[in-house]
Amino acid sequence: MKGSNLGEFEEVVLLAVATLDNQAYSVAIVDQLDEQIARKVKLGVVHAILNRLEKKGYLKSELGEPTAERGGKRKRYYSLTSGGFFAVNRSRELRQRLWDKIPSIVLENLK
């Protein structure tokens, strides 16, 4: 399937959305990524990835209620679709198959 493979950053964004469950909005996703991958992530880049993943059908989003702390603005919350779960699971399985093929002697020599 052309266009169905995930890039590394797309994969980590999907995983961050999954870990945040029903609290996955853009700023929380950026914070989660900063914490977990120890790399500064720009909000605009995350927005672009979220939009791309939603177009691919891997994420869905909905607007939350307006809040006073945001001046009446609403947060957009993201969640994984079954297609998104399938995509990250496929990536995990592929990586695991490759890890499993590495001879143990190779791994021992690298330690």
N, C-alpha and C positions, 0 to 999 in steps of 0.2 A: 504494500500500500504506500504509494508515494505521499509524502507529507505526514505520515502517521508516526514516524520516529520522533522521539523527544531529544532535544538538545539538553546538555547538562544543566543549564540554568533553568530551562523549562521544568525539568524533572525536580529540581530542588524547590522551585516555587510550588509545584503541585504537592510535594511532600509537606511544605510549610502550611499550605492551606489545610491539608488533612490533619496536621497536628493541632491546628488552632480550632478545629471543629466549627462551631457556630459563631466564633469570634474572629473569623478571617476577613479582615478588611485591610486595605493597602498598607496603612502605617503599621499595623500589627504584624503583617507579613514581612515588611522591611525589618522590623525589630527582631523578629524570629530568625530571619536570614543572617542579620548582623551577628546575632548571638551564636547560631549553630555553625555557620561556615567561616566565621572569623574574617569576614571580608565586608568592607563598607559597600552598601548597595544603595543606588539612587532610586528615589521614589518613582521618577519618570520611567526608568527602565522596568521597574516592577509593573507599573501601569501598562506599559506596552506588552509585556509578557502575559499579563492577566487577560488583556484584550485578545491576544493571539490564541491563548488557550481556550478562551470562551468561544471564539470563532471555530476552533477545531472541534468543539463539543466536549472538551475535557473538563470544563468548569461551567457552572451556572452562577448567576448573581442575582441579588435582589436588594432593593433599597430598604434600609432600616428606618426607624422612626426619626423625625427631626429632634435634635437635642439643643438645649439652651447653650451648653458648653461649646457647640459648634455654630452658634449664631443661627440656629434654626435649620442648618444644613443636615442632610441625611447621609449616613455612611452606606457604602455599597459593600455588602457582604458576599463572599465567594464560598462555594462548596464544590467538592468533587462530584462529577457525574460518574455513572458506571463506566463510561468510556475513559474517563480520567483515571479511575482506579485500575482499569484494564491496562492502560498505557504505562503507569508507573510499576505495576506488577510485572508486566512484560519486561521492562527495563531491569528490574531487580532479578528476575529469573535469568535473563541473558547474562548479566554480570556474574551471577552465582555459577552458571554453567562454565563460564570462562575461568573463574577462580578455581572451580573444581578440576579443571583440566591441567592446571599448573602442577607439575610433578613436585612432590614434597621436598625432594633434594634441592630443587631450585629455590624454594622458599627458605630452606635451612641455610643455604649458602648466602642468602641476602640479609640474614639477621646479624 
